Amino acid sequence: MNISKNSLRTGGPGTTPRCDHCSTRGRCLLAVLPSPQHEHFRSLVRERSVAVGEAVETQGAHGQVLGVVKVGLLKGLRRGPGGDGKTIMLAGKGRLVGFTQPFGQPALLSLLAITPTRICELPVQAVNDIAMPQSQFQQALYRITADFLGCMADWSRLLREDSYLAKVCAALHLIAAEEGHHAFRIPSHTELASVLGTRRETVARHIAILIERGLLRKVDRWHGVLITPDCSLVWER
């Protein structure tokens, strides 16, 4: 997919998020500053829905918005010299969209929604004027940025696994970690195959093996539950 510009949408105003009832609040950067003195900052946040396949950030672009993924899963693509973007990671709840923007740096990746997604956004200018001077916000931003880079490293590491069963198992555990729960929405086999560098048939076959071995339980077409806390049983067999 050719993405030529930063497509963080600015045409729609979005809605005011209900932060007090948000399951992502515990890992949301926008909830770091204490109330009530920062209610004005929070009043600038708008929540919007993102359709599957919609781009929310473009590698190399400078955006005007900082966002937090409230619900959903994004794929991160990295473009090489003269090439198309390749999927290198998946990112979910609590991850930042545009985390380089407060520092005046271009986006490291292109981010596209692969499940129905909602993102809470506010202007980068408000972040710089109101939040960045606050030490607790700065520290939270550094921590969340480091976590994001750690997530990229985790996805890079699993590509080095020799076994596709281990790769698929580890990928599902990483997705569950993004969701923050052992029950999670499974992305399409095509998207999993893209990030694992294989074919969708390979992903489907190894998901079936995980189910057969009792390591994964399907709830319905889109949702699954991991039965074990890690993939150790994959290597034991």
C-alpha distance (Angstrom), angle and dihedral (degrees) to the residues before:
residue distance angle dihedral
M1 . . .
N2 3.76 . .
I3 3.80 112.7 .
S4 3.77 112.9 -176.0
K5 3.79 103.2 177.1
N6 3.75 144.8 22.0
S7 3.77 103.1 -83.0
L8 3.76 100.8 -169.1
R9 3.77 95.7 142.3
T10 3.78 118.4 -115.8
G11 3.81 100.0 167.5
G12 3.81 97.3 82.4
P13 3.79 123.1 57.7
G14 3.80 94.5 -144.9
T15 3.80 122.8 -153.0
T16 3.77 134.2 -73.8
P17 3.83 107.5 -96.6
R18 3.80 121.7 -126.2
C19 3.79 95.8 -127.8
D20 3.81 95.9 173.7
H21 3.80 90.0 63.7
C22 3.81 98.2 39.6
S23 3.81 118.9 122.3
T24 3.82 89.4 -155.3
R25 3.81 94.1 56.5
G26 3.83 93.2 101.7
R27 3.82 91.4 64.0
C28 3.80 100.5 29.0
L29 3.80 116.7 120.4
L30 3.79 90.9 -155.2
A31 3.82 91.1 62.2
V32 3.81 95.1 55.6
L33 3.80 99.3 91.9
P34 3.81 112.8 80.6
S35 3.80 125.1 -111.4
P36 2.96 143.5 -88.9
Q37 3.82 98.7 20.2
H38 3.80 91.9 56.8
E39 3.81 99.1 45.6
H40 3.81 89.4 113.2
F41 3.82 89.4 58.4
R42 3.80 91.2 50.9
S43 3.80 91.7 46.1
L44 3.81 88.3 65.7
V45 3.82 92.7 60.4
R46 3.79 116.6 104.2
E47 3.79 127.6 -170.7
R48 3.79 121.4 -143.8
S49 3.77 137.2 177.9
V50 3.80 120.5 -119.3
A51 3.80 120.9 -155.2
V52 3.79 122.8 -135.0
G53 3.79 108.1 -86.8
E54 3.82 94.7 22.4
A55 3.80 117.0 131.5
V56 3.81 117.4 -130.7
E57 3.80 99.4 177.5
T58 3.79 135.7 18.3
Q59 3.80 126.5 -148.6
G60 3.79 111.7 -107.8
A61 3.81 95.0 14.5
H62 3.80 128.1 122.0
G63 3.79 111.4 -135.3
Q64 3.78 134.0 -165.4
V65 3.80 97.6 -141.6
L66 3.79 138.2 69.4
G67 3.79 113.5 -154.3
V68 3.80 140.9 -173.8
V69 3.80 121.5 -151.8
K70 3.80 105.9 -121.5
V71 3.81 98.5 176.5
G72 3.78 131.9 -0.6
L73 3.78 143.4 36.9
L74 3.80 130.1 -82.5
K75 3.78 130.2 -165.8
G76 3.77 118.5 -137.6
L77 3.80 117.4 -143.1
R78 3.79 125.8 -165.6
R79 3.80 119.3 -159.5
G80 3.78 119.4 -147.5
P81 3.81 127.6 -154.4
G82 3.79 107.7 -55.3
G83 3.80 92.9 -14.2
D84 3.77 141.1 108.4
G85 3.78 120.8 -98.9
K86 3.81 117.6 -86.1
T87 3.79 122.2 -154.1
I88 3.80 108.8 -111.1
M89 3.82 103.4 164.6
L90 3.79 147.6 1.8
A91 3.80 122.0 -128.8
G92 3.78 131.5 -168.2
K93 3.80 146.4 162.5
G94 3.78 115.8 12.4
R95 3.81 95.4 10.0
L96 3.78 117.6 133.1
V97 3.77 125.9 -116.6
G98 3.79 110.3 -154.9
F99 3.80 97.2 10.6
T100 3.83 90.6 155.2
Q101 3.81 92.8 55.2
P102 3.85 98.7 81.4
F103 3.81 86.4 57.6
G104 3.81 92.8 50.6
Q105 3.81 92.0 -114.3
P106 3.82 127.8 134.0
A107 3.79 120.8 -107.3
L108 3.81 115.9 -83.0
L109 3.81 95.2 -150.0
S110 3.75 142.6 18.5
L111 3.81 111.1 -115.4
L112 3.81 124.0 -155.2
A113 3.80 128.7 178.0
I114 3.81 114.3 -115.4
T115 3.82 95.9 176.6
P116 3.81 130.0 31.4
T117 3.79 102.8 -70.2
R118 3.79 140.3 -170.9
I119 3.79 122.6 -159.8
C120 3.80 130.0 -169.3
E121 3.81 111.0 -144.0
L122 3.77 140.4 -180.0
P123 3.81 133.5 176.0
V124 3.78 116.4 -80.4
Q125 3.80 87.9 -135.0
A126 3.81 90.0 62.6
V127 3.81 89.8 48.7
N128 3.80 91.0 52.8
D129 3.80 95.4 43.2
I130 3.81 100.8 41.2
A131 3.80 111.5 16.7
M132 3.81 108.3 31.2
P133 3.83 94.4 63.6
Q134 3.84 87.7 59.9
S135 3.80 112.3 90.3
Q136 3.81 94.7 -148.5
F137 3.80 90.3 55.2
Q138 3.79 92.1 47.6
Q139 3.80 92.1 51.0
A140 3.81 92.0 47.3
L141 3.81 91.1 49.5
Y142 3.81 91.3 50.7
R143 3.82 91.3 48.1
I144 3.81 94.5 47.8
T145 3.81 90.8 46.3
A146 3.81 90.3 51.5
D147 3.82 89.6 48.8
F148 3.81 89.4 52.2
L149 3.80 91.2 52.7
G150 3.81 88.9 47.1
C151 3.80 88.9 53.8
M152 3.81 89.9 53.5
A153 3.82 89.1 50.7
D154 3.83 91.3 50.7
W155 3.79 91.6 53.9
S156 3.81 90.6 46.5
R157 3.81 91.2 50.9
L158 3.80 95.9 52.2
L159 3.81 90.3 56.0
R160 3.82 86.1 67.0
E161 3.81 92.0 62.0
D162 3.80 112.3 112.7
S163 3.82 94.4 -149.1
Y164 3.79 119.8 71.5
L165 3.79 88.3 -155.1
A166 3.81 88.6 58.9
K167 3.80 90.5 46.0
V168 3.80 93.9 51.9
C169 3.80 92.4 44.1
A170 3.81 92.4 49.4
A171 3.81 91.3 46.0
L172 3.81 91.5 54.2
H173 3.81 90.6 49.1
L174 3.80 90.5 50.9
I175 3.80 90.1 50.4
A176 3.81 90.6 49.1
A177 3.81 88.7 51.1
E178 3.80 89.1 53.8
E179 3.80 88.7 52.0
G180 3.80 90.9 45.7
H181 3.80 92.3 -132.1
H182 3.79 139.2 78.7
A183 3.82 87.9 -122.6
F184 3.80 111.5 69.5
R185 3.80 147.1 149.4
I186 3.80 111.4 -90.2
P187 3.82 113.1 -139.2
S188 3.78 119.5 -132.6
H189 3.79 118.0 -70.9
T190 3.80 87.5 -118.9
E191 3.82 91.8 59.2
L192 3.81 92.2 45.6
A193 3.79 90.0 49.1
S194 3.80 90.1 51.3
V195 3.81 94.4 55.0
L196 3.83 92.2 42.4
G197 3.80 95.4 46.8
T198 3.79 96.1 -121.6
R199 3.83 141.8 95.1
R200 3.80 126.5 -74.1
E201 3.82 89.8 -120.3
T202 3.81 89.2 59.4
V203 3.80 91.2 51.6
A204 3.81 92.4 47.7
R205 3.81 92.1 49.4
H206 3.80 93.9 50.8
I207 3.80 93.9 44.8
A208 3.81 86.4 54.9
I209 3.82 89.3 52.1
L210 3.82 91.1 51.2
I211 3.80 89.3 51.7
E212 3.81 91.6 47.1
R213 3.82 91.0 51.5
G214 3.78 92.0 49.7
L215 3.81 95.3 -113.7
L216 3.81 95.0 115.6
R217 3.79 132.7 29.7
K218 3.79 121.5 -159.2
V219 3.81 113.8 -138.8
D220 3.79 95.0 -175.1
R221 3.79 138.2 -33.3
W222 3.80 93.9 -60.4
H223 3.80 106.4 25.9
G224 3.79 134.8 67.7
V225 3.80 141.2 174.4
L226 3.81 123.5 -140.0
I227 3.80 110.0 -135.4
T228 3.81 98.5 -164.4
P229 3.83 128.5 49.5
D230 3.81 93.1 -125.9
C231 3.81 143.6 -0.7
S232 3.82 97.4 -93.0
L233 3.82 92.4 116.9
V234 3.81 89.6 58.9
W235 3.80 90.9 62.9
E236 3.81 93.5 42.3
R237 3.81 93.3 63.4
